[in-house]
Amino acid sequence: MASAKTPPTELMNLIEKRKWPDVIHRCQTDPQEVGSARGFRNDRGYTALHALVAYNQTASGEELVPVIKAILRAADEINYGAEFRLGGNDGEVKDETKFNTNEIVEGEDSPGKEAR
């Protein structure tokens, strides 16, 4: 049984129609639409930023840079990375080893070097 197709977001529709002022406005009013959750991706799995760049390769930088900046500002506003910040709500940095479980040790898994 095929799964139901998620309709494109309004932001994706505006990007497809190349309505740049409306895209910028939509990023300001509905920043969650730049997110990477499945419901915000197009049928190829592209986020708004990916779709903008992939489908508008002939557009000038003058046209696209303000739109890209609006998408990035919206992404900052929704701030998906907030839960990965070191420290607590008081702004004080805590013991990094208790929060950073993906520490990279130099030499591990590197060709020609032995892991410690």
C-alpha positions in Angstrom: 0.0 0.0 0.0 1.5 3.4 -1.0 1.8 6.0 1.6 -0.1 9.3 1.2 1.9 12.0 -0.3 2.5 15.0 1.9 1.3 18.2 0.1 4.0 20.8 -0.4 4.2 23.6 2.2 3.3 27.1 1.2 7.0 28.0 1.4 7.8 25.2 -1.1 5.0 26.5 -3.4 6.4 30.0 -3.3 10.0 28.8 -4.1 8.7 26.8 -7.0 6.9 29.9 -8.4 10.0 32.0 -7.8 8.1 34.6 -5.7 11.1 35.8 -3.8 9.5 38.6 -1.7 6.8 36.2 -0.7 9.3 33.5 0.2 11.2 36.0 2.4 7.9 37.0 4.1 6.9 33.4 4.6 10.2 32.7 6.3 9.5 35.5 8.7 6.0 34.5 9.5 6.3 30.7 9.4 9.9 29.9 10.1 9.2 26.2 11.0 8.6 25.6 7.2 12.4 25.8 6.7 12.8 22.8 9.0 14.0 19.4 8.0 11.2 17.2 9.3 9.5 15.0 6.7 6.4 17.2 6.5 8.5 20.2 5.4 10.5 18.4 2.6 9.4 18.1 -1.0 8.7 14.8 -2.8 12.5 14.4 -3.5 13.3 14.9 0.2 14.7 18.4 -0.2 14.4 21.1 2.5 13.4 24.6 1.5 17.1 25.6 1.2 18.0 22.6 -0.9 15.0 23.1 -3.2 15.9 26.8 -3.6 19.4 26.1 -4.7 18.8 22.9 -6.7 16.0 24.3 -8.8 17.2 27.8 -9.4 20.7 27.3 -10.7 20.1 29.9 -13.5 19.0 32.6 -11.1 21.4 35.3 -10.2 23.1 35.5 -6.9 21.5 39.0 -6.6 18.1 37.3 -6.6 18.9 34.3 -4.4 21.2 35.7 -1.7 18.4 37.6 0.1 16.2 34.5 0.0 19.0 32.3 1.3 19.6 34.7 4.1 15.9 34.7 5.0 15.9 30.9 5.1 19.0 30.8 7.3 17.5 33.4 9.7 14.4 31.3 10.0 16.5 28.3 10.7 18.3 30.3 13.5 14.9 31.3 14.8 13.7 27.7 15.2 17.1 26.8 16.5 17.1 23.0 16.3 20.6 22.8 17.9 19.6 24.4 21.2 19.4 21.1 23.1 23.0 20.4 22.2 24.5 23.5 23.8 26.9 23.0 26.6 25.8 24.3 29.9 22.5 25.0 31.6 19.9 27.7 31.3 22.0 30.0 33.5 24.6 30.4 30.7 27.3 28.7 32.7 29.3 26.1 30.9 29.2 22.8 32.7 31.6 19.8 32.5 31.9 19.2 28.8 32.4 15.5 29.2 29.0 15.0 30.6 27.3 16.5 27.5 29.6 15.8 24.6 29.4 12.1 23.9 30.7 12.3 20.3 34.3 13.4 21.1 36.8 12.7 18.4 40.1 11.3 19.5 42.9 12.2 17.1 44.2 9.2 15.4 41.2 7.0 15.9 39.9 5.4 12.7 42.6 7.3 10.7 44.4 5.4 8.0 48.0 4.6 9.0 47.5 5.4 12.6 46.8 3.1 15.5 43.9 3.9 17.8 44.7 4.6 21.4 
